Amino acid sequence: TSSLITAGGIGLVLVNGNAGTATGAGANGVKILSNSQITSAGGNITVNGVGGSSGSSDLCAVYLNGGSIAGINSANVTVTGTGGTVSGINNYGIYLDGVSSSIYATNGTVTLTGTGGGAGASSSNHGVVLKGVVTTLGTGKINVVATGGTGTGGNNLGLNFATNVAQIISGGGDIDITAIEGAGATSRGLNMTGNSIIRTDLINGNINVKTNSAIIDGLM
């Protein structure tokens, strides 16, 4: 089965999700699962999520597992997520979990702002985690601001390309990335592994990456 939120014409889409004090793994602000979509035929899409404030781990703010957010006909897509402020791990701001998870726009701008959660000595709370694809077609731009969590346990990455198939690709518009490491040892602003990709497909597209620290390992 699949679910759909969609607006025709220039209708706007606004989705706000706050997990509040929900407990246990999966207390996400916004969760979009397999074959489910948030779409617009021309109006802008805004998705805001806040992860749970109880429990310990896996309290991602905006979580896509096989789902998509899609704007066409110059619709802009804006996604903002703040991971759960708890003591565990993997409390991500925005998480595209799997190759079939995607955020895209046609001739519109995609803007992602993800902030890792965590508290105290927590670790591995990343701002934006990609195992899927963020893309625009035509002249659409991509803006990403990713900030790691504040837990002193470290390994709080800003933008984490977590698999070989993770991609940020524009059809010709600029790509602007600001990746800020979180607190603690081994935290980095940008982490790219294997064949993960940041790319523009036309000659006039610029790529601007701002970060204090990065690991780029095995990029082809």
Secondary structure, 3 states (H helix, E strand, C coil): CCCEEEECCCCCEEEEEECCCCCCCCCCCEEECCCCEEEECCCCEEEEEECCCCCCCCCCCEEECCCEEEECCCCCEEEEEECCCCCCCCCCCEEECCCCCEEEEECCCEEEEEECCCCCCCECCCCEEECCEEEEECCCCEEEEEECCCCCCECCCCEEECCCCCEEEECCCCEEEEEECCCCCCCCCEEEECCCEEEECCCCCCEEEEECCEEEECCC
